[in-house]
Structures are given as C-alpha cells and as structure tokens.
Amino acid sequence: MAVHYHCRHCRSEIGTIDSPLMDAERLGLHTLSAEERRNMISYTQGHVHIQTICEDCQESLKRNPDFHELDQFIQ
C-alpha cells in the first residue's frame, strides 16, 4: 500500500510513502476527526491519497489570509 500526499490547493504531488510497515497511527491519521478524515483521505486501487498543503500554498495562505475561505485558490 502506497500513501500519496497531494496539495489540496495546487494539486501538486508532495511525496509518496511506499512501505508495508505504514499504518494510520504511524502516519498520525488517528488524530484526525471523522470529518477531517472524510475531507483529507481517499482510497483508490489499494492506495491511500492524502490532501495536505504544500509549502508554496502555505506561504500564499500566510500572505493572503482571506484565501482560507476558499477550497482552492490556484486554478
């Protein structure tokens, strides 16, 4: 099972973890609420896809706090 991280704003690939030893607790996913899990995690063909925020988009959010109101601010 591979875990793929993508930016939820610009959709860039941030990284992939491909290890049979990974589980939800090691990834810290157990700390998410049920709603956060629904919004951030999806499963396809045995792989886990996690939406997070890349460094570039985080910097944009820091400079433009009104962007927090948008699901996507980069098209």
MOQUIBEL-V972382 format. One record per backbone hydrogen bond with DSSP energy under -1.0 kcal/mol. CO is the residue of the C=O (numbers start at 1). NH is the residue of the N-H. E is the energy in kcal/mol with one decimal. If there is no record, write none. Layout:
<<CO/NH/E> <CO/NH/E>>
This chain:
<<2/48/-2.8> <3/17/-2.7> <4/50/-3.3> <5/14/-2.6> <5/15/-1.4> <6/52/-2.9> <7/11/-1.2> <12/7/-2.6> <15/5/-3.2> <17/3/-3.1> <19/22/-1.4> <23/27/-2.0> <24/29/-2.0> <28/31/-1.4> <29/32/-1.5> <33/37/-2.4> <34/38/-2.2> <35/39/-2.2> <36/40/-2.0> <37/41/-2.5> <40/51/-2.9> <42/49/-3.2> <44/47/-2.8> <47/44/-2.1> <48/4/-3.3> <49/42/-2.4> <50/6/-2.6> <52/8/-3.3> <54/58/-2.4> <55/59/-2.2> <56/60/-2.0> <57/61/-2.5> <58/62/-2.0> <59/63/-2.1> <60/64/-2.1> <64/67/-2.3> <65/68/-1.6> <66/69/-1.4> <67/70/-2.0>>
